Amino acid sequence: MLPETGRSLSKLSTDDVQKPAQGFPTPAIFTRAARWAVLLITGSARLNKVSTAEWYDEFADFYDSAEQRYRPFRLELINQLRLRPSHTVIDVACGTGQNFELIMRKIGESGQLIGVDYSTGMLKKAKERIERHKWSSQAIHLVYADAVRLNQEMLQTILANNVQRIDRIICSFGLAVAADWEDVFACMWNVLAPGGRCALMDGYLPNPREELRPRLVNTLSRTLTGADVTRRFWEPLKEKCIRYEERSFPYRLGTQLVVASGTKPIDSSR
Ligand SMILES: C[S@@+](CC[C@H](N)C(=O)[O-])C[C@H]1O[C@@H](n2cnc3c(N)ncnc32)[C@H](O)[C@@H]1O
């Protein structure tokens, strides 16, 4: 069972963040290695939400080591979001907050950024990032929640009725991982204000069933990161939005990075 979610991270302390081990291996490293082995052998990272959250708790210490590699793609993602000063933005499955700096640069401290994730390990790293940048607690909020529970009521409760309108919503490398990704997207779309814009980014592997190599790549990706890169994650957005934009970039092992965005119609019955 996931612990109680849908609450602000302010109750979590950064004191208990696990530090990367240094020097000669200690028994703690072996305990950790054993945990990793169990997670990998059972492939549990891809089986259910609890194990995916646990996997990202473990992954959190290493996650930011590849931060620079993805920077150009994040720039494209943020560009497509068309942010303005004072916007309120939700970063769904925000992880360690690698999008935060690019978003904060555009919205400024008069804006509001809400990061949602269900891995406490990743959120603790995000909290450290916020502290490093000295962003005010009025401007950024971290919410520990399953994204499939995201709704206006949850936002109002957590943010003490301070959120008027969600202008922008973003999810990078989250929809390939989320077990019920279509429901997650539906929740994102519901909370986005009419006229607001949504931007998504993830890996995509075309035609995985036709050849052995792509199948192996997807199996590897699911085992190591919990990501199913065969999902056409942009399609629900494309179907509902106006002013759709999409760019793909060749990535590794036959995968592409797809960045897609669109605007919610003012008449948002679709
Ligand atoms: C590959 S990381 C991406 C993190 C970040 N968005 C980025 O661009 O670096 C995937 C993240 O999705 C989170 N996640 C997956 N499913 C989720 C869900 N249903 N609710 C909240 N977070 C979820 C994981 O905890 C993890 O932090």
The ligand as an ORCA input file, in Angstrom:
! r2SCAN-3c Opt
* xyz 0 1
  C      11.691      9.223    -14.957
  S      11.135     10.142    -13.541
  C      10.813     11.737    -14.267
  C      11.020     12.858    -13.293
  C      10.919     14.275    -13.873
  N       9.610     14.561    -14.397
  C      11.953     14.545    -14.925
  O      11.623     15.055    -15.993
  O      13.146     14.304    -14.652
  C       9.505      9.496    -13.327
  C       8.831     10.056    -12.099
  O       7.442      9.752    -12.197
  C       6.958      9.533    -10.888
  N       5.652      8.869    -11.019
  C       5.341      7.798    -11.781
  N       4.040      7.509    -11.678
  C       3.502      8.435    -10.850
  C       2.200      8.667    -10.344
  N       1.164      7.883    -10.683
  N       2.002      9.693     -9.507
  C       3.029     10.513     -9.147
  N       4.296     10.340     -9.577
  C       4.529      9.310    -10.429
  C       8.074      8.714    -10.254
  O       8.000      8.707     -8.852
  C       9.297      9.453    -10.788
  O       9.707     10.484     -9.927
*
